[in-house]
Structures are given as structure tokens and as C-alpha cells.
Amino acid sequence: MRTGGFNGDLPQVQPVLLHGGVLEKKCLSRGSEGLKPGYRRFDPQARALEEENARLKRIIARQTLEIEVKEELIKNGQARWRKGRRS
């Protein structure tokens, strides 16, 4: 283990993880704050649009399924009606 030699305020980090990689760049540019996990902020408006899009897709899927079931029922009902009528 090596104590930080870059700024002096860095936490102890294994040299394998720090040497020449992304962590080193983050460490050099932002100090010890660069080593903390960063979470991407997601635009609330984009999140709302994605939720609405998912809801609309579910509605369309449900309607498509209902139409297919109704078409099958009509098809089967006509076949039965024809059989009953011929007898």
C-alpha cells in the first residue's frame, strides 16, 4: 500500500488500481473527491417521458391482446354457428 504522493491528502490506495488508469486521472483532477462514487443525474422530465412511454406501451399491448382474443372468439363462434345451422 502506498499513501498518496500526488497531493498529500489522498487516501491509501493500492498502486495497481491507481497507476495509469481512470482512478489516477480522477484523483489528479479532483483529489480525494474524485475517488468517491459518482452517480449520473437523470433529468426528471426525461424520466417522466420514459414512464409515460412505458405506460402507453402497456396499454397498446393490452389492446392488441384484446383484439386478437375477440377475433379468435368471433372466428370460433362463426364456425360453431355454421356447424349448428347445417345440422
SULGI-V628079 format. One record per residue. N is the residue number from 1. RES is the residue in three letters. PHI is phi as a letter, one per 40 degrees, with the letter a starting at -180 (NA if undefined). NEAR is the number of other ideal C-beta (glycine too) atoms within 10 Angstrom. D_FIRST is the distance of its C-alpha to the first C-alpha in whole Angstrom. Layout:
BEGIN
[[N & RES & PHI & NEAR & D_FIRST] [N & RES & PHI & NEAR & D_FIRST]]
END
This chain:
BEGIN
[[1 & MET & NA & 6 & 0] [2 & ARG & b & 11 & 4] [3 & THR & c & 9 & 7] [4 & GLY & c & 16 & 10] [5 & GLY & b & 7 & 12] [6 & PHE & c & 12 & 14] [7 & ASN & b & 10 & 16] [8 & GLY & g & 8 & 15] [9 & ASP & b & 8 & 15] [10 & LEU & c & 18 & 12] [11 & PRO & c & 9 & 10] [12 & GLN & c & 8 & 7] [13 & VAL & b & 18 & 6] [14 & GLN & c & 10 & 5] [15 & PRO & c & 9 & 7] [16 & VAL & c & 8 & 9] [17 & LEU & c & 11 & 11] [18 & LEU & c & 19 & 11] [19 & HIS & c & 11 & 12] [20 & GLY & g & 8 & 16] [21 & GLY & b & 11 & 17] [22 & VAL & c & 10 & 18] [23 & LEU & c & 15 & 15] [24 & GLU & c & 16 & 15] [25 & LYS & c & 11 & 19] [26 & LYS & c & 17 & 19] [27 & CYS & c & 21 & 16] [28 & LEU & c & 13 & 18] [29 & SER & c & 9 & 21] [30 & ARG & b & 12 & 21] [31 & GLY & g & 15 & 18] [32 & SER & c & 15 & 16] [33 & GLU & c & 10 & 20] [34 & GLY & c & 16 & 19] [35 & LEU & c & 17 & 16] [36 & LYS & c & 9 & 19] [37 & PRO & c & 4 & 21] [38 & GLY & b & 10 & 24] [39 & TYR & b & 6 & 27] [40 & ARG & c & 4 & 30] [41 & ARG & c & 6 & 33] [42 & PHE & b & 9 & 36] [43 & ASP & c & 9 & 40] [44 & PRO & c & 8 & 42] [45 & GLN & c & 8 & 45] [46 & ALA & c & 9 & 43] [47 & ARG & c & 10 & 42] [48 & ALA & c & 10 & 46] [49 & LEU & c & 11 & 47] [50 & GLU & c & 12 & 45] [51 & GLU & c & 10 & 47] [52 & GLU & c & 10 & 50] [53 & ASN & c & 10 & 50] [54 & ALA & c & 10 & 49] [55 & ARG & c & 10 & 51] [56 & LEU & c & 10 & 54] [57 & LYS & c & 10 & 53] [58 & ARG & c & 10 & 53] [59 & ILE & c & 10 & 57] [60 & ILE & c & 10 & 58] [61 & ALA & c & 10 & 56] [62 & ARG & c & 10 & 59] [63 & GLN & c & 10 & 62] [64 & THR & c & 10 & 61] [65 & LEU & c & 10 & 61] [66 & GLU & c & 10 & 64] [67 & ILE & c & 10 & 66] [68 & GLU & c & 10 & 66] [69 & VAL & c & 10 & 67] [70 & LYS & c & 10 & 70] [71 & GLU & c & 10 & 71] [72 & GLU & c & 10 & 70] [73 & LEU & c & 10 & 72] [74 & ILE & c & 10 & 75] [75 & LYS & c & 10 & 75] [76 & ASN & c & 10 & 75] [77 & GLY & c & 10 & 78] [78 & GLN & c & 10 & 80] [79 & ALA & c & 10 & 80] [80 & ARG & c & 10 & 81] [81 & TRP & c & 10 & 84] [82 & ARG & c & 10 & 85] [83 & LYS & c & 9 & 85] [84 & GLY & c & 8 & 87] [85 & ARG & c & 7 & 90] [86 & ARG & c & 6 & 91] [87 & SER & c & 5 & 91]]
END
